[in-house]
């Protein structure tokens, strides 16, 4: 069983694919727990264009260069 937490809501899914599809549709921060593993984040960003996610939010993570 796959458990998905969103705010105070707790949902269960039979497969990880179902849980990921629901999280992507929701478009908000969730926690997915399965087989002793926990995955957290906002799922569904397909790419970054001009420093923004497809939904218009700014992409703010900056990568440091190693020298």
N, C-alpha and C positions, 0 to 999 in steps of 0.2 A: 504494500500500500504506500502511496506517495502522499505526503502531507504538504499543503501549501498554506502559509500564514500571510494574511494581508490585514494590516492594522490589528483589530481584535477578532477578525474572522478567521476560522480554521476550516479548510476544505480538504477532502480526501479524493484521490483519483486512483484508478487502477494502474495506469501506465505513466511513465515520465513524459511521453509525447502528449498525452492529454493535459497534464499539469503545465507543461511548457506552452501549449497552445492557449490555455486559459490565461496564463500570465502575460503572454504576448498581447492577447486581446484586451486585457485589463489596462496594460500600459503604465502600471504603477509599480513601486518597489514591493517585492515579495520575498519570502523565504521558502525555499523548497527543500524538504527533508526526505531522504530515502536511503536505505541500506547503510545507516550510520554516517551518511554524507549530508552536508548542508550547502546549498547554493543560494546566494542572495543577490538581488539586483533588480534592475528594471529591464525586463526583456522586451525585445522587439525592435531595437535600433538596427536598421539594415545597413547603415553607412553614415559617413560624415561628409558633408559637402559645404565648403566655405565656412568651416568652423562650427557648423550646426548639425544636429541630428535631424532626421526627416520631419520630426514634429515641430521643428523650429527652436528647440532648446539649444543653448550654447554648449559646445563640447569644451570643457575647461581643464581636462587632465593634460599636463605638459610632461613630455619625455625629456629627461636630461641626457645629454651626450656624454659618453665616456671618452676620456682621452688617455 
